[in-house]
Amino acid sequence: MFRRKNKERRMSLGSHLRELRVRLTWSALFVFIGSVIGWFLFDPVFALLQAPLIEVTEARGIDAVVNFGTVVAAFDLRIQLSVFFGVVLSAPFWLYHLWAFIAPGLKAKEKRYAMGFVIAALPLFLIGTYFAWTNLPRFVVGMIGFTPEGSTNVINAAEYVLFAVRVLLLFGISFV
């Protein structure tokens, strides 16, 4: 019967680095594909992110406008959100490659703890982001409420989107 010389399946440093390079290449490819998809999702998502601001300003009679401050600001924001979507949409793929690289070095007990954390963390993160999304109009009301009467609130689009994304991420992470 065939015997393996390397029963513990140990790898050299060079083999580890080659394996890491392959895993990172696949992960980058999936992030790129997700970013291309994110490019086409930008308009509907930007409209969704603007909706709470528009609701609040119309309901309260506040004059607020989302503004792009420079010539390239809209393009820059589109690129940033596309890459963000790429990372989020491709998360199952790059997380799998991260796990596939790390898992062989873990013991069975460590794998069980890690899987338990992932199984608990994912729903908690999604609940947190859902909670933040449903309360985003309230956050906007709170922040816009500081605008003095008779003045206009010119909101930088990139800063507003960054504010919304931060709120979603912070609540998702805090629920975990």
NORKA-V59839 format. One record per residue. N is the residue number from 1. SS is DSSP state (H for helix, E for strand, C for the rest). PHI is phi in whole degrees, 0 to 359 (none if undefined). D_LAST is the distance of its C-alpha to the last C-alpha in whole Angstrom. Layout:
# NORKA-V59839
N,SS,PHI,D_LAST
N,SS,PHI,D_LAST
This chain:
# NORKA-V59839
1,C,none,50
2,C,288,48
3,C,249,46
4,C,274,43
5,C,285,44
6,C,247,40
7,C,296,39
8,C,278,35
9,C,56,35
10,C,282,35
11,C,239,35
12,C,282,36
13,H,299,34
14,H,299,36
15,H,295,35
16,H,298,31
17,H,293,32
18,H,296,33
19,H,298,30
20,H,297,28
21,H,299,30
22,H,296,30
23,H,296,27
24,H,293,26
25,H,296,29
26,H,298,28
27,H,298,24
28,H,297,26
29,H,298,28
30,H,293,25
31,H,296,24
32,H,298,27
33,H,298,28
34,H,297,25
35,H,292,26
36,H,296,29
37,H,297,27
38,H,298,25
39,H,301,29
40,H,280,30
41,H,272,27
42,H,302,27
43,H,300,30
44,H,294,28
45,H,289,25
46,H,297,26
47,H,296,28
48,H,296,25
49,H,290,23
50,H,280,27
51,H,306,27
52,H,299,25
53,H,294,27
54,H,295,31
55,H,302,30
56,H,295,30
57,H,293,33
58,H,289,35
59,H,292,34
60,H,264,35
61,C,70,37
62,C,269,36
63,E,267,37
64,E,226,34
65,E,227,34
66,E,277,32
67,E,233,34
68,C,256,34
69,C,284,36
70,C,230,37
71,C,295,39
72,C,263,36
73,H,298,33
74,H,295,33
75,H,295,33
76,H,299,31
77,H,296,28
78,H,297,29
79,H,296,28
80,H,299,25
81,H,292,24
82,H,297,25
83,H,293,24
84,H,301,20
85,H,298,21
86,H,300,22
87,H,293,19
88,H,290,17
89,H,294,19
90,C,267,20
91,H,307,17
92,H,301,18
93,H,286,21
94,H,286,20
95,H,292,17
96,H,298,20
97,H,294,22
98,H,297,20
99,H,296,19
100,H,294,23
101,H,281,24
102,H,274,22
103,H,305,22
104,C,298,26
105,C,271,25
106,C,263,23
107,C,276,24
108,H,302,24
109,H,295,22
110,H,295,19
111,H,296,19
112,H,297,18
113,H,297,15
114,H,295,14
115,H,295,14
116,H,298,13
117,H,296,9
118,H,296,10
119,H,296,11
120,H,279,8
121,H,287,5
122,H,299,8
123,H,296,9
124,H,296,5
125,H,297,6
126,H,295,9
127,H,296,9
128,H,297,8
129,H,290,11
130,H,295,13
131,H,300,13
132,H,295,14
133,H,296,16
134,H,290,18
135,H,260,18
136,H,304,19
137,H,301,23
138,H,294,22
139,H,297,21
140,H,295,24
141,H,302,26
142,H,299,25
143,H,285,26
144,H,289,29
145,C,300,30
146,C,279,31
147,C,289,34
148,C,296,37
149,C,297,39
150,C,86,42
151,C,246,40
152,E,253,38
153,E,258,34
154,E,265,34
155,E,256,31
156,E,292,30
157,H,301,29
158,H,296,27
159,H,292,26
160,H,293,25
161,H,296,23
162,H,298,21
163,H,301,20
164,H,296,19
165,H,294,17
166,H,298,15
167,H,299,14
168,H,298,13
169,H,293,11
170,H,296,10
171,H,291,9
172,H,300,7
173,H,292,5
174,H,292,5
175,H,288,4
176,C,288,0
